[in-house]
C-alpha cells in the first residue's frame, strides 16, 4: 500500500513538470507578449514626415545630415524607400532662382491709324492696312517666341494696341505689359513680363549733363523716348527694369546719346542704394558700340556690368556689312542678383537679323536675389 502511494506521488509530480514547460513555450511564441513589444520598439526607425511624406531633414545642406542619409539605406522601412527616391526638393531650396531678360528692336511696328497726320510715302509714320498690321504683329510675336525670355524689352512700338495684339497672339505667355507713348506717330519702348507689376515711374524726359565735372552744362535736352522704371515681382523677388532706346545716329547728336547714358547710369546707381535687395537691369537699343562715350558713361566706374562683354560675338546689327553691338543689357553690380557668366546670347535667324527687323535680339540669364 505504501509503495502504491509513492507511485501516485511520482505521477503527479511528472504531470506538473510537463504542464509548466508547455506554458513557457507558449509564452515564448506569443506575439502579444508585453516584454517582446518593448524590446522591438527600441529597434524601430521612425521619421518625422511633412504632409508630402518626405523626411523634413532629407535635403539639409549640413554634412552631419548627409552622413545620416548615407547610413539609412538598410534601416529605412520599406514603405519609406520609394518616397525617398521619388521625392525631389523644391527648386528654391537647392539653387538660386533665375530669370531670362531680353531686348529686341522690332523695327517700326505701327498700327492702322495715322496719328501724326503725315503718313504719305517718305513720312516718318507708316500707316498699316489691317492685313499689314496683322502680319507685322505675327512676325514680332514669332520672334518673341524665339527669344523665349521671361521679360522682354521692346523698341519701336507705336501704340498700346500693338502691344495688346502681341499679348493676344502670345496666348498667356506673359502676365502683363508696360507701354508709354512719347507722342502721336512715334515709336516707343514697351515691355512684356512674367510676374506681377508692382509699380512704374516715368522719369522726366528733360535731361542735362556736365560731362567733365567743371560745373558747366555740356548738354541739355530730352530723352529720345520715355525713360521708365518698372518694378516687377517675380518668384518672390523684386526686379527693377529700365527699358531704353537712345537717339539714333541719323542726324547724329552724340552728346545727347551720351547724356541719356549718363542719366541712365546715375538713376540705376540711385535705385541700387534705395532697393539693394533687387535685381536692377537696363536694356535696349542704345545705338552705340562698346568703347564709345555713351557706353563708357554706363560702365567706366564699374557699378554697372554690360552682360554680353564675355561672349565672342555680341553684334546685333550690321552697318555696311560689318556686325556691330548696339543693343545692350546692363545690370547693377551694387544691388542683389547677378549675371550668369556667358549666358548672354544673340538671337537671330538665317538672314542674320530676327524676323522682319533689322536687328537681332539679345538675352541673358540672371540669378535672382
FINULO-803146 format. One record per residue (C-alpha): residue number from 1; x, y, z; chain. Coordinates in steps of 0.25 Angstrom, whole numbers, plus 2048, in hexadecimal, padded with zeros to 3 digits. Example, Ala and Ser with C-alpha at 12.3 -4.5 7.8 and 13.67 -1.06 7.14 Angstrom:
2
<1; <831; 7EE; 81F>; 'A'>
<2; <837; 7FC; 81D>; 'A'>
//
This chain:
369
<1; <800; 800; 800>; 'A'>
<2; <80B; 809; 803>; 'A'>
<3; <812; 806; 7F6>; 'A'>
<4; <805; 80A; 7EF>; 'A'>
<5; <805; 818; 7F5>; 'A'>
<6; <813; 81B; 7F1>; 'A'>
<7; <810; 817; 7E3>; 'A'>
<8; <804; 820; 7E3>; 'A'>
<9; <80C; 82C; 7E8>; 'A'>
<10; <817; 82A; 7DD>; 'A'>
<11; <80C; 82A; 7D2>; 'A'>
<12; <806; 837; 7D8>; 'A'>
<13; <814; 83E; 7D8>; 'A'>
<14; <817; 839; 7CA>; 'A'>
<15; <80A; 83F; 7C4>; 'A'>
<16; <80C; 84D; 7CB>; 'A'>
<17; <81A; 84E; 7C5>; 'A'>
<18; <815; 84B; 7B7>; 'A'>
<19; <80A; 856; 7B9>; 'A'>
<20; <814; 861; 7BD>; 'A'>
<21; <81D; 85E; 7B1>; 'A'>
<22; <811; 860; 7A8>; 'A'>
<23; <80D; 86D; 7AE>; 'A'>
<24; <81B; 872; 7AC>; 'A'>
<25; <81C; 86E; 79D>; 'A'>
<26; <80E; 874; 79B>; 'A'>
<27; <813; 882; 7A1>; 'A'>
<28; <81F; 882; 798>; 'A'>
<29; <817; 881; 78B>; 'A'>
<30; <80C; 88A; 78F>; 'A'>
<31; <80E; 897; 786>; 'A'>
<32; <805; 89F; 791>; 'A'>
<33; <80F; 89D; 79C>; 'A'>
<34; <812; 8AB; 7A2>; 'A'>
<35; <821; 8A9; 7A4>; 'A'>
<36; <823; 8A5; 796>; 'A'>
<37; <81B; 8B2; 791>; 'A'>
<38; <824; 8BB; 79A>; 'A'>
<39; <831; 8B5; 794>; 'A'>
<40; <82C; 8B6; 786>; 'A'>
<41; <829; 8C5; 788>; 'A'>
<42; <837; 8C8; 78B>; 'A'>
<43; <83B; 8C4; 77D>; 'A'>
<44; <831; 8CB; 775>; 'A'>
<45; <835; 8D6; 76C>; 'A'>
<46; <82B; 8E1; 76B>; 'A'>
<47; <82A; 8EE; 762>; 'A'>
<48; <824; 8FC; 765>; 'A'>
<49; <81D; 8FE; 757>; 'A'>
<50; <817; 90A; 751>; 'A'>
<51; <80A; 90A; 74A>; 'A'>
<52; <810; 905; 73D>; 'A'>
<53; <816; 8F9; 744>; 'A'>
<54; <825; 8FD; 744>; 'A'>
<55; <82F; 8FE; 74F>; 'A'>
<56; <830; 90C; 754>; 'A'>
<57; <83F; 90B; 755>; 'A'>
<58; <841; 903; 748>; 'A'>
<59; <846; 90F; 740>; 'A'>
<60; <84E; 916; 74A>; 'A'>
<61; <85C; 91C; 746>; 'A'>
<62; <863; 918; 753>; 'A'>
<63; <86E; 90E; 752>; 'A'>
<64; <868; 906; 75E>; 'A'>
<65; <85B; 904; 757>; 'A'>
<66; <862; 900; 74B>; 'A'>
<67; <868; 8F5; 753>; 'A'>
<68; <85B; 8F1; 759>; 'A'>
<69; <855; 8EF; 74B>; 'A'>
<70; <860; 8E7; 746>; 'A'>
<71; <85F; 8DD; 752>; 'A'>
<72; <850; 8DB; 752>; 'A'>
<73; <84F; 8D2; 745>; 'A'>
<74; <84E; 8C5; 74D>; 'A'>
<75; <846; 8CB; 759>; 'A'>
<76; <83B; 8D2; 752>; 'A'>
<77; <82D; 8CB; 752>; 'A'>
<78; <829; 8C6; 744>; 'A'>
<79; <81D; 8CF; 743>; 'A'>
<80; <826; 8DC; 744>; 'A'>
<81; <831; 8D7; 73A>; 'A'>
<82; <828; 8DB; 72D>; 'A'>
<83; <824; 8E8; 733>; 'A'>
<84; <833; 8EB; 736>; 'A'>
<85; <836; 8E8; 727>; 'A'>
<86; <82B; 8F0; 721>; 'A'>
<87; <82B; 8FC; 72A>; 'A'>
<88; <833; 908; 724>; 'A'>
<89; <836; 915; 72B>; 'A'>
<90; <830; 922; 728>; 'A'>
<91; <838; 929; 71D>; 'A'>
<92; <83A; 935; 726>; 'A'>
<93; <840; 92C; 731>; 'A'>
<94; <84B; 927; 728>; 'A'>
<95; <84F; 933; 71F>; 'A'>
<96; <84D; 941; 71D>; 'A'>
<97; <841; 945; 715>; 'A'>
<98; <844; 94A; 707>; 'A'>
<99; <83D; 953; 6FD>; 'A'>
<100; <840; 956; 6EE>; 'A'>
<101; <83F; 964; 6E9>; 'A'>
<102; <83F; 968; 6DA>; 'A'>
<103; <83F; 975; 6D2>; 'A'>
<104; <83A; 976; 6C3>; 'A'>
<105; <839; 981; 6BA>; 'A'>
<106; <82C; 97D; 6B1>; 'A'>
<107; <82E; 987; 6A6>; 'A'>
<108; <823; 991; 6A5>; 'A'>
<109; <817; 98A; 6AA>; 'A'>
<110; <80B; 994; 6A6>; 'A'>
<111; <7FC; 992; 6A7>; 'A'>
<112; <7F1; 995; 69D>; 'A'>
<113; <7EF; 9A3; 6A1>; 'A'>
<114; <7F6; 9AF; 69C>; 'A'>
<115; <7F9; 9B7; 6A9>; 'A'>
<116; <802; 9C1; 6A5>; 'A'>
<117; <7FA; 9C6; 698>; 'A'>
<118; <806; 9C3; 690>; 'A'>
<119; <806; 9B5; 68B>; 'A'>
<120; <80A; 9B6; 67C>; 'A'>
<121; <815; 9AF; 675>; 'A'>
<122; <822; 9B5; 67B>; 'A'>
<123; <81C; 9BA; 688>; 'A'>
<124; <821; 9B4; 695>; 'A'>
<125; <814; 9AE; 69A>; 'A'>
<126; <80F; 9A2; 691>; 'A'>
<127; <800; 99E; 691>; 'A'>
<128; <7FE; 98F; 690>; 'A'>
<129; <7F2; 989; 68A>; 'A'>
<130; <7EB; 97F; 693>; 'A'>
<131; <7F2; 974; 68B>; 'A'>
<132; <7FF; 97A; 68D>; 'A'>
<133; <7FD; 97D; 69B>; 'A'>
<134; <7F9; 96E; 69E>; 'A'>
<135; <805; 969; 696>; 'A'>
<136; <80F; 972; 69E>; 'A'>
<137; <809; 96E; 6AB>; 'A'>
<138; <80A; 95F; 6A7>; 'A'>
<139; <819; 961; 6A3>; 'A'>
<140; <81C; 968; 6B0>; 'A'>
<141; <815; 95E; 6B9>; 'A'>
<142; <81C; 953; 6B2>; 'A'>
<143; <829; 95A; 6B5>; 'A'>
<144; <826; 95C; 6C3>; 'A'>
<145; <823; 94D; 6C4>; 'A'>
<146; <831; 94A; 6BE>; 'A'>
<147; <837; 953; 6C9>; 'A'>
<148; <830; 94B; 6D4>; 'A'>
<149; <833; 955; 6DF>; 'A'>
<150; <82B; 957; 6EC>; 'A'>
<151; <82C; 966; 6EA>; 'A'>
<152; <82E; 96D; 6DC>; 'A'>
<153; <830; 97C; 6DA>; 'A'>
<154; <82C; 980; 6CC>; 'A'>
<155; <82F; 98D; 6C4>; 'A'>
<156; <828; 993; 6B8>; 'A'>
<157; <819; 990; 6BC>; 'A'>
<158; <80F; 99B; 6B9>; 'A'>
<159; <803; 999; 6C2>; 'A'>
<160; <7FE; 990; 6CD>; 'A'>
<161; <7F4; 98A; 6C3>; 'A'>
<162; <801; 984; 6BC>; 'A'>
<163; <805; 97E; 6CA>; 'A'>
<164; <7F7; 979; 6CD>; 'A'>
<165; <7F7; 972; 6BF>; 'A'>
<166; <805; 96B; 6C3>; 'A'>
<167; <7FF; 967; 6D1>; 'A'>
<168; <7F3; 960; 6C9>; 'A'>
<169; <7FC; 959; 6BF>; 'A'>
<170; <805; 954; 6CA>; 'A'>
<171; <7F9; 94E; 6D2>; 'A'>
<172; <7FD; 94F; 6E0>; 'A'>
<173; <80C; 94E; 6DF>; 'A'>
<174; <80D; 95B; 6E7>; 'A'>
<175; <805; 961; 6F3>; 'A'>
<176; <805; 96F; 6EF>; 'A'>
<177; <80C; 97A; 6E7>; 'A'>
<178; <811; 988; 6E8>; 'A'>
<179; <810; 993; 6DE>; 'A'>
<180; <811; 9A2; 6DE>; 'A'>
<181; <80F; 9AB; 6D2>; 'A'>
<182; <818; 9B7; 6CF>; 'A'>
<183; <80E; 9BD; 6C5>; 'A'>
<184; <805; 9BB; 6B9>; 'A'>
<185; <80C; 9B3; 6AE>; 'A'>
<186; <819; 9B0; 6B6>; 'A'>
<187; <81F; 9A3; 6B9>; 'A'>
<188; <821; 99F; 6C7>; 'A'>
<189; <826; 995; 6D1>; 'A'>
<190; <81E; 98A; 6D7>; 'A'>
<191; <820; 97E; 6DF>; 'A'>
<192; <819; 970; 6E1>; 'A'>
<193; <81B; 96A; 6EE>; 'A'>
<194; <818; 95D; 6F7>; 'A'>
<195; <814; 960; 705>; 'A'>
<196; <80D; 96C; 70B>; 'A'>
<197; <80F; 97B; 709>; 'A'>
<198; <811; 982; 716>; 'A'>
<199; <812; 990; 711>; 'A'>
<200; <818; 998; 706>; 'A'>
<201; <81E; 9A6; 705>; 'A'>
<202; <821; 9AF; 6F9>; 'A'>
<203; <82D; 9B7; 6FC>; 'A'>
<204; <82E; 9C5; 6F6>; 'A'>
<205; <832; 9C6; 6E7>; 'A'>
<206; <839; 9D3; 6E9>; 'A'>
<207; <848; 9D0; 6EC>; 'A'>
<208; <854; 9D8; 6EE>; 'A'>
<209; <863; 9D3; 6EF>; 'A'>
<210; <870; 9D8; 6F4>; 'A'>
<211; <87A; 9CE; 6EE>; 'A'>
<212; <887; 9D3; 6F3>; 'A'>
<213; <882; 9D8; 701>; 'A'>
<214; <886; 9E6; 700>; 'A'>
<215; <879; 9EB; 703>; 'A'>
<216; <875; 9EF; 6F5>; 'A'>
<217; <869; 9E9; 6EE>; 'A'>
<218; <86E; 9E1; 6E2>; 'A'>
<219; <861; 9DD; 6DD>; 'A'>
<220; <852; 9DF; 6E0>; 'A'>
<221; <846; 9DA; 6D8>; 'A'>
<222; <83D; 9CE; 6D8>; 'A'>
<223; <83E; 9BF; 6D9>; 'A'>
<224; <83A; 9B9; 6CB>; 'A'>
<225; <82F; 9B1; 6D1>; 'A'>
<226; <829; 9B0; 6DF>; 'A'>
<227; <833; 9AB; 6EA>; 'A'>
<228; <82B; 9A2; 6F3>; 'A'>
<229; <82D; 99A; 6FF>; 'A'>
<230; <825; 98D; 701>; 'A'>
<231; <824; 985; 70D>; 'A'>
<232; <820; 976; 70B>; 'A'>
<233; <81E; 96B; 716>; 'A'>
<234; <823; 95E; 711>; 'A'>
<235; <825; 951; 719>; 'A'>
<236; <824; 959; 725>; 'A'>
<237; <82F; 963; 721>; 'A'>
<238; <82F; 971; 71D>; 'A'>
<239; <835; 975; 70F>; 'A'>
<240; <836; 983; 70A>; 'A'>
<241; <837; 985; 6FB>; 'A'>
<242; <83B; 992; 6F3>; 'A'>
<243; <837; 990; 6E4>; 'A'>
<244; <83F; 99A; 6DB>; 'A'>
<245; <840; 99E; 6CD>; 'A'>
<246; <84B; 9A9; 6CB>; 'A'>
<247; <84C; 9B3; 6C0>; 'A'>
<248; <84F; 9AD; 6B2>; 'A'>
<249; <85B; 9B1; 6AA>; 'A'>
<250; <853; 9B7; 69F>; 'A'>
<251; <854; 9C6; 6A1>; 'A'>
<252; <85E; 9C2; 6AB>; 'A'>
<253; <85F; 9C8; 6B9>; 'A'>
<254; <86A; 9C0; 6C1>; 'A'>
<255; <869; 9C9; 6CD>; 'A'>
<256; <85A; 9C7; 6CE>; 'A'>
<257; <85C; 9B8; 6CE>; 'A'>
<258; <868; 9B9; 6D8>; 'A'>
<259; <85F; 9C1; 6E1>; 'A'>
<260; <854; 9B7; 6E0>; 'A'>
<261; <85E; 9AC; 6E4>; 'A'>
<262; <863; 9B5; 6F0>; 'A'>
<263; <855; 9B7; 6F5>; 'A'>
<264; <852; 9A8; 6F4>; 'A'>
<265; <85F; 9A5; 6FC>; 'A'>
<266; <85C; 9AF; 707>; 'A'>
<267; <84E; 9AA; 708>; 'A'>
<268; <852; 99C; 709>; 'A'>
<269; <85C; 99F; 714>; 'A'>
<270; <851; 9A6; 71C>; 'A'>
<271; <848; 99B; 71A>; 'A'>
<272; <852; 991; 720>; 'A'>
<273; <854; 99A; 72C>; 'A'>
<274; <845; 99A; 72E>; 'A'>
<275; <842; 98C; 72B>; 'A'>
<276; <84F; 984; 72E>; 'A'>
<277; <847; 977; 72E>; 'A'>
<278; <842; 978; 720>; 'A'>
<279; <847; 973; 713>; 'A'>
<280; <849; 980; 70A>; 'A'>
<281; <84A; 980; 6FB>; 'A'>
<282; <84A; 989; 6F0>; 'A'>
<283; <84A; 985; 6E1>; 'A'>
<284; <846; 989; 6D3>; 'A'>
<285; <84B; 98F; 6C6>; 'A'>
<286; <856; 999; 6CB>; 'A'>
<287; <85B; 99C; 6BD>; 'A'>
<288; <86A; 99B; 6C1>; 'A'>
<289; <875; 991; 6C2>; 'A'>
<290; <87E; 98D; 6CD>; 'A'>
<291; <889; 997; 6CF>; 'A'>
<292; <880; 9A3; 6CB>; 'A'>
<293; <87E; 9AF; 6D4>; 'A'>
<294; <86F; 9AA; 6D8>; 'A'>
<295; <873; 99C; 6DB>; 'A'>
<296; <87F; 9A1; 6E3>; 'A'>
<297; <875; 9AA; 6EB>; 'A'>
<298; <86E; 99E; 6EF>; 'A'>
<299; <879; 994; 6F3>; 'A'>
<300; <886; 99C; 6F6>; 'A'>
<301; <884; 99D; 705>; 'A'>
<302; <882; 98E; 706>; 'A'>
<303; <874; 990; 70C>; 'A'>
<304; <86D; 98A; 700>; 'A'>
<305; <870; 97E; 6F8>; 'A'>
<306; <86E; 97C; 6E9>; 'A'>
<307; <86A; 96E; 6E9>; 'A'>
<308; <86E; 96A; 6DB>; 'A'>
<309; <87C; 96E; 6DD>; 'A'>
<310; <880; 960; 6E0>; 'A'>
<311; <87B; 959; 6D3>; 'A'>
<312; <883; 959; 6C6>; 'A'>
<313; <878; 95F; 6BC>; 'A'>
<314; <86F; 969; 6C2>; 'A'>
<315; <86B; 970; 6B5>; 'A'>
<316; <85C; 973; 6B3>; 'A'>
<317; <85D; 97C; 6A7>; 'A'>
<318; <864; 97D; 69A>; 'A'>
<319; <869; 98A; 695>; 'A'>
<320; <870; 98A; 687>; 'A'>
<321; <871; 97B; 688>; 'A'>
<322; <878; 97B; 696>; 'A'>
<323; <872; 976; 6A2>; 'A'>
<324; <870; 980; 6AE>; 'A'>
<325; <86C; 97E; 6BC>; 'A'>
<326; <861; 989; 6BE>; 'A'>
<327; <857; 982; 6C6>; 'A'>
<328; <85B; 980; 6D5>; 'A'>
<329; <857; 97B; 6E3>; 'A'>
<330; <85E; 981; 6EF>; 'A'>
<331; <85C; 97C; 6FD>; 'A'>
<332; <85F; 983; 70A>; 'A'>
<333; <86B; 97D; 712>; 'A'>
<334; <867; 985; 71E>; 'A'>
<335; <859; 97F; 721>; 'A'>
<336; <856; 970; 723>; 'A'>
<337; <855; 966; 718>; 'A'>
<338; <85F; 963; 70D>; 'A'>
<339; <862; 960; 6FF>; 'A'>
<340; <865; 951; 6FC>; 'A'>
<341; <872; 951; 6F5>; 'A'>
<342; <872; 94E; 6E6>; 'A'>
<343; <863; 94D; 6E6>; 'A'>
<344; <861; 959; 6DC>; 'A'>
<345; <85C; 954; 6CF>; 'A'>
<346; <859; 95C; 6C2>; 'A'>
<347; <84C; 956; 6BC>; 'A'>
<348; <84C; 957; 6AD>; 'A'>
<349; <847; 94F; 6A1>; 'A'>
<350; <84C; 94B; 693>; 'A'>
<351; <84D; 959; 68E>; 'A'>
<352; <855; 95D; 69A>; 'A'>
<353; <84A; 966; 6A0>; 'A'>
<354; <83E; 961; 6A7>; 'A'>
<355; <830; 961; 6A0>; 'A'>
<356; <82E; 96D; 697>; 'A'>
<357; <836; 976; 6A0>; 'A'>
<358; <844; 97C; 69C>; 'A'>
<359; <849; 978; 6AA>; 'A'>
<360; <84C; 96B; 6B1>; 'A'>
<361; <847; 969; 6BF>; 'A'>
<362; <850; 967; 6CB>; 'A'>
<363; <84C; 960; 6D8>; 'A'>
<364; <853; 95B; 6E5>; 'A'>
<365; <851; 953; 6F1>; 'A'>
<366; <851; 95A; 6FF>; 'A'>
<367; <852; 954; 70D>; 'A'>
<368; <847; 95A; 716>; 'A'>
<369; <84A; 95F; 724>; 'A'>
//
